[in-house]
Amino acid sequence: MMIIQVQDLVKRYGDFVAVDHLSFEVDRGEIFGLLGPNGAGKTTTIRVIMDILQPDAGSVTVLGQPPGRAKAQVGYLPEERGLYRKLKVMDNLVYLAELKGMSRPAARERATGLLERIQLEDWASRKVKDLSQGMQQRLQLIASLVHDPEVLFLDEPFQGLDPINVERVKGFVAGLHQEGKTIVLSSHQMNLVEALCDRILLINRGQAVLYGPLAEIKREHAPNAIRVRVSHVPTDLPGVVEVEPDDGAFNLALAEGASPQEVLRALVDRDMQVQSFEVSPVPLEDIFVAVVSGEEEEDDGLA
């Protein structure tokens, strides 16, 4: 079921078009990656969906409603953090939950459970300013969902975290996914996007440049390269233009349009004992850089 629908969204700041006829959908229960370079329009898009900003054109629905009517069912972790530093941890969480319509007893119970899950229960009666940066970041995360929203927007949730806290937050987000929460994740850390997201949208200069299931996008952008483990590689394999030994295996570079399946079939037909055969994976970060750089080169060529 579709939870968020964005159609032909346009948002301008004076003469600058931050979001340019952007369309996408987010399905119930998925982790959806919203990616792009700095200034691409990610945060503006989130703020329009959150009803913080009003669009200049296009439409947005959240849970089948205009964004303003769905606020109580949406949580938001902004890139610019904002907790009351002189208030106690528990008081922060209860106050924010009450703003979303929860009763004080329900808010306290919910906050207690979340603090335990993210290993901050011993700090409930301490002031926020007494927490380390990593602790404050984790607290900010649970503050965004203390009212138990159906949809959660996380804008750079791993920003400034050390590796231990990154793993804690990553595991927490994965747990929310298993519980059925719908999560929109915006992050520059592509390895974490790969580990968590089902589908992604890459935007550049306010426009969509990649959109769809992550696995499908990676297949479409796979390099013409194979890693195969065999005793040796024949010199006349179809479509193979280069062979490079690599730690007991071989990396094969393929000609444009050559098929990995044909190479595997040729190896099998020649009774080669193939121990492993895989199309070399391409990191999402490489796809991100290639696509964005390619767009910039095209624009420079038109200048």
Rosetta blueprint (number, residue, H / E / L):
1 M L
2 M E
3 I E
4 I E
5 Q E
6 V E
7 Q E
8 D E
9 L E
10 V E
11 K E
12 R E
13 Y E
14 G L
15 D L
16 F E
17 V E
18 A E
19 V E
20 D E
21 H E
22 L E
23 S E
24 F E
25 E E
26 V E
27 D E
28 R L
29 G L
30 E L
31 I E
32 F E
33 G E
34 L E
35 L E
36 G L
37 P L
38 N L
39 G L
40 A L
41 G L
42 K H
43 T H
44 T H
45 T H
46 I H
47 R H
48 V H
49 I H
50 M L
51 D L
52 I L
53 L L
54 Q L
55 P L
56 D L
57 A E
58 G E
59 S E
60 V E
61 T E
62 V E
63 L L
64 G L
65 Q E
66 P L
67 P H
68 G H
69 R H
70 A H
71 K H
72 A H
73 Q H
74 V E
75 G E
76 Y E
77 L E
78 P L
79 E L
80 E L
81 R L
82 G L
83 L L
84 Y L
85 R L
86 K L
87 L L
88 K E
89 V H
90 M H
91 D H
92 N H
93 L H
94 V H
95 Y H
96 L H
97 A H
98 E H
99 L H
100 K L
101 G L
102 M L
103 S L
104 R H
105 P H
106 A H
107 A H
108 R H
109 E H
110 R H
111 A H
112 T H
113 G H
114 L H
115 L H
116 E H
117 R H
118 I L
119 Q L
120 L L
121 E H
122 D H
123 W H
124 A L
125 S L
126 R L
127 K E
128 V H
129 K H
130 D H
131 L L
132 S L
133 Q H
134 G H
135 M H
136 Q H
137 Q H
138 R H
139 L H
140 Q H
141 L H
142 I H
143 A H
144 S L
145 L L
146 V L
147 H L
148 D L
149 P L
150 E L
151 V E
152 L E
153 F E
154 L E
155 D E
156 E L
157 P L
158 F L
159 Q L
160 G L
161 L L
162 D L
163 P H
164 I H
165 N H
166 V H
167 E H
168 R H
169 V H
170 K H
171 G H
172 F H
173 V H
174 A H
175 G H
176 L H
177 H H
178 Q H
179 E L
180 G L
181 K L
182 T E
183 I E
184 V E
185 L E
186 S E
187 S L
188 H L
189 Q L
190 M H
191 N H
192 L H
193 V H
194 E H
195 A H
196 L H
197 C L
198 D L
199 R E
200 I E
201 L E
202 L E
203 I E
204 N E
205 R L
206 G L
207 Q E
208 A E
209 V E
210 L E
211 Y E
212 G E
213 P E
214 L H
215 A H
216 E H
217 I H
218 K H
219 R H
220 E H
221 H L
222 A L
223 P L
224 N L
225 A E
226 I E
227 R E
228 V E
229 R E
230 V L
231 S L
232 H L
233 V L
234 P L
235 T L
236 D L
237 L L
238 P L
239 G L
240 V E
241 V E
242 E E
243 V E
244 E E
245 P E
246 D E
247 D L
248 G L
249 A E
250 F E
251 N E
252 L E
253 A E
254 L E
255 A L
256 E L
257 G L
258 A L
259 S L
260 P H
261 Q H
262 E H
263 V H
264 L H
265 R H
266 A H
267 L H
268 V H
269 D H
270 R L
271 D L
272 M L
273 Q L
274 V L
275 Q L
276 S E
277 F E
278 E E
279 V E
280 S L
281 P L
282 V L
283 P L
284 L H
285 E H
286 D H
287 I H
288 F H
289 V H
290 A H
291 V H
292 V H
293 S H
294 G H
295 E H
296 E H
297 E H
298 E H
299 D H
300 D H
301 G H
302 L H
303 A L
